[in-house]
Amino acid sequence: MSFAQDMLVDEVATEVNPYILGSFGPIHTEVSAADLTVIGEIPPDLNGVYYRNGPNSQFPPRGRYQWFDGDGMVHAVHFEDGKASYRNRYVRTEAFRRELAAGRPLWEGIRENRGNNPGHWWKDTANTDVVFFDNKLLSLWYLAGDPYAMDPLTLETLGVENFRETRTCTLSAHAKVDESTGELFFFDYGPQPPYLRYGVVGPSGAVTRLVDIDLPGPRLPHDMAITENYSILLDLPLVNDPAAFAVGRHKLVFHRDWVSRFAVIPRHGSAADVRWFEAKPCYFYHVVNSWEEGPADNREIVMDICRMEQPTPRQDVATSLDKLLSLLHLEAHMYRYRFNLATGATTEGFLDDANTEFPMVNLAMAGRKTRWSYNVRLADTQVQVFDALIKFDLETGGRQVHEFGPGRFGSEAPFAARPDPKAEDDGYVVSFVHDENTGRSEVVILDAQDFTAPPIGRVILPQRVPLGFHGTWARRDQLPR
C-alpha cells in the first residue's frame, strides 16, 4: 500500500475517510512565493495579511481519523501595494516536534482511546483558529491547549505564548480581541473542576483577570462573546458522556431536557458578578457578534449565532465513519438572543433559514453593533464544504450571495477595511478557494459593497491549500515593519 493509500483507510471501519482525501488531503511542502499571478487586479488599498489555519497531518494517522486531528498549518497571503505573496508553515507544537523526531505518529485522534497517547490525552494540534494579538499570531486549539505564537510575517513558530509569564491555564480556540482597548478575552474548559474559566489579557500582554465560572459539570463550549462592557460564556447541554470519558473515549451526548445557559460577566468582573440567562436547549459552534442596546434602565445584550439543528452524530447509520460524517454534516442557521439586563428575561428566534456557518464581521467592531456578517454557505454534500459566501444584513434580514461556481469551495472569509473607511462594509472580503476542476487554489478578493459581482481579483497560489478551519485579517499598520 502506498503512503497516500495508507492515509485513506479507516482502520476500524475499513472504509475510506473523505476528510483525508482530495481537497482535504494534507500537503507536505512549506513554500514561500512572491509576486503571485493575478487574474484581474489587487486593489492598491488592500494592504495586510490574510491568515487561515487548518488540519494537515504530518504523518499518516494512527487509528480512525477525525478531521480535527491533523497538525496545524497556517497559510498566509500578504497583500501590499497591488502585489501578493504566499507562505505556509506548520505550527511546530510540542507534539509536532516529538513526532518529527520520532519519524512517526505517536498520538491517536479523538475517535480513539486517549489512554493510548503520551500523557493519556488527545494531541494538542493548535489547528483551529488564528488570532492577531500583541504583534503576534496566536494559533489555538478547540479542546483548549497551549497558545502557540507565530511570527506574523515569517510564520516561524516562536513557542508557547505565556503572556509575560502570567498564563496559568490553557486557552480554547475562539479568543476575542477588542481592537479599541487592546485586550484579549479567552476561556478555558476541561473535564475537571473548575470546568470553565474566563480570562483577560491586557494591552501590556499580561493576564489581568482569571475567573472560575461555576458549572454543575464538564461542558463543551466552543465559542464566547464580548460586548463593550461584558463577556458571555456558555453552558450548553452538549457534554462528553461521563461513562465514555472514564474509559478514555470521546462520545457526545445532547440533553434535550436541559436548558441552555449563558453567563454574563462584566469584562473585568469576578465570579460573584456573573448573571445567568436561560434559553431553549441547543448547541452552536460560532458566535457572529454581540453588543448592547437600549437605555440604561432597560439594557439588553444582543448575541447572534449560527444555531445547529443536530449537534450529535446520527445513530441510525452502520459504521463509526458514517457517524462521523453525519456529525460533520452541519445544519446551522442564523439565530438571535436578547438578554435583558433589567428583567433577566431571554428572548430568542431565527434570523434566516440559510444553511450557514463560520461567520465573520468587521473585526474592528467586535463587541459593538454591526450590521453585516460574512458567512460561508454549507453545501448539501457528504463532506463539509463551502460553496458560496453570504453577506447577511442583520438589520433588515436581507442577504446577498456570492457563488464560487461548480466544483469550487471556499474558506472562512474575513473582512479587510479600506484605509479611512466611510462605512462598516467599506472594504473587501477575501477567501481561499480550491477549484476541484483544475486542482488549483487561489484567493478571491470581493468588493464588500458589491458582493454578488465577480471577484475584483483572483490570486493564483503556488500550491493547493487544503480545506480547513478559521482565518483572520491583519492590517498593514498592525504588522511589524
Secondary structure, 3 states (H helix, E strand, C coil): CCHHHHCCECCCCCCECHHHCHHHCCCCCCCEECCCCEEECCCCCCCEEEEECCECCCCCCECCCCHHHCCEEEEEEEEECCEEEEEEEECCCHHHHHHHHHCCCCCECCCCCHHHCHHHCCCCCCCCEEEEECCEEEEECCCCECCEEECCCCCCEEEECCCCCCCCCCECCCCEEECCCCEEEEEEECCCCCCEEEEEECCCCCEEEEEEECCCCCCCCCCCEECCCEEEEEECCEEECHHHHHCCCCCEEECCCCCEEEEEEECCCCHHHCEEEEECCCCEEEEEEEEEECCHHHCEEEEEEEEECCCCCCCCCCCHHHHHHHHHCCCEEEEEEEEECCCCCEEEEECCCCCEEEEECCHHHCCCCCCEEEEEEECCCCCCCEEEEEEEECCCCCEEEEECCCCEEECCCCEEECCCCCCCCCEEEEEEEEECCCCEEEEEEEECCCCCCCCCEEEECCCCCCCCCCEEEEEHHHCCC
